[in-house]
Amino acid sequence: MAPRTTASVAVEDPDEQGLWRLAGDAQSTIDHSGRLLGDDALDAYLQAVARQLEPPEVFAAVPFRVRVIRDRVPNAFCLPNGAIYVHTGMLALIESEAELAAVLGHEMSHAVQRHALRLLRRAENLLYVVSVSGYSRDLEREADREGVARMVAAGYDAREAPRLFERMRDWAAAAQAREGSGFYASHPALADRVESTAALAAGRPAGGRVEREGYGLRTASILLDVAQAELVSGRFPAARALAERFVALRPGDARGHLALAEIARRENDPARQDAAVASYRRVLELEPATADAWRGLGLLLERRGDASGAR
């Protein structure tokens, strides 16, 4: 089966036409679900990175478009018609543009190589296959090979790809994610992904673009969004790590210090209370009219028995 590398590879097979109709339905469902982040600047940035990974003739054959879903679980998937969706949880886990290129290159490869058509008999629910159960291990490895090749051709450092999957493995262990739970890294098993991408990276020349700081600054607001979701889920260390990354990127932004203060206060660990007070006071130095900081600081002082300070 020829890959869809030019517009001349038309969608003529009735089965594939049916898949594209299913993809259009799934895309419409997602786009009208209320789950999209709706950050036009971020979408444009992700689209610009995707543009570097395939030549124009491939975009003519598969009209790729990247959008972001608000969901703390690290995941990314591509429908056969080129609609790519990346969870905020994935963007928060990624730490460089090179890692982003590895993810997008992998997902784009599924559409270019027409993997959904190969799995047609399993595709009664197309969205479930591409975003939850995943492709077979052979097809995932093929997408890894193609994805790494695309990121290298675009000038990125291939050594960034396994680092992302190692981080995903740690996230899955901390979250106790199960195989088949919908977690992106569970298809195939994380150990396989780390091993395969490390082998692919080892066969590539050292060097290439990483773009760690640039990626961080463009996606910083995502960190606080996911930190709040992790806080609600009771995953305090994960929430704190995300907020700390935000503060490192934007030390003068009161929102990061407020997030750290709220996490430390709600953790209700006596050893973390001094850090919470310090963070609240830093917020008030930066933004004196921040009501949530006054409230949080008052609650902490009351907890310590300082009634007059709390008042």
BELGIRA-V932766 format. One record per backbone hydrogen bond with DSSP energy under -0.5 kcal/mol. NH is the residue of the N-H (numbers start at 1). CO is the residue of the C=O. Records with the same first field share a line. If there is no record, write none. Layout:
NH->CO / CO
This chain:
4->112
5->3
9->6
10->8
12->10
17->13
18->14
19->15
20->16
21->17
22->18
23->19
24->20
25->21
26->22
27->23
28->24
29->25
30->26
31->27
32->28
33->30
35->30
37->68
40->38
43->39
44->40
45->41
46->42
47->43
48->44
49->45
50->46
51->47
52->48 / 49
53->50
54->50
58->55
59->55
60->56
61->57
62->58
64->62
65->82
67->84
69->86
70->35
71->69
77->85
79->83
82->79
84->65 / 82
85->77
86->67
87->75
88->69
89->71
90->87
91->87
92->88
93->89
94->90
97->210 / 211
98->210
100->96
101->97
102->98
103->99
104->100
105->101
106->102
107->103
108->104
109->105
110->106
111->107
112->108
113->109
114->111
115->110
118->114
119->115
120->117
122->119
123->120
125->122
126->123 / 124
129->125
130->126
131->127
132->128
133->128
134->128 / 129
140->136
141->137
142->138
143->139
144->140
145->141
146->142
147->143
148->144
149->145
150->146
151->147
152->148
153->149
154->150
155->152
156->151
157->209
158->156
160->157
161->158
162->158
163->159
164->160
165->161
166->162
167->163
168->164
169->165
170->166
171->167
172->168
173->169
174->170
175->171
176->172
177->172
181->178
184->74
186->183
187->184
192->189
193->189
194->190
195->191
196->192
197->193
198->194
199->195
200->196
201->197
202->198
203->199
204->201
209->155
215->211
216->212
217->213
218->214
219->215
220->216
222->219
223->219 / 220
224->220
225->221
226->222
227->223
228->224
229->225
230->226
231->227
232->228
233->229
234->231
235->230
236->234
239->235
240->236
241->237
242->238
243->239
244->240
245->241
246->242
247->243
248->244
249->245
250->246
253->250
254->252
256->253
257->253
258->254
259->255
260->256
261->257
262->258
263->259
264->260
265->261
266->262
267->263
268->264 / 265
269->264
270->268
272->269
273->269 / 270
276->272
277->273
278->274
279->275
280->276
281->277
282->278
283->279
284->280
285->281
286->282
287->283
290->287
291->289
293->290
294->290
295->291
296->292
297->293
298->294
299->295
300->296
301->297
302->298
303->299
304->300
305->302
306->301
307->305
310->306
311->307
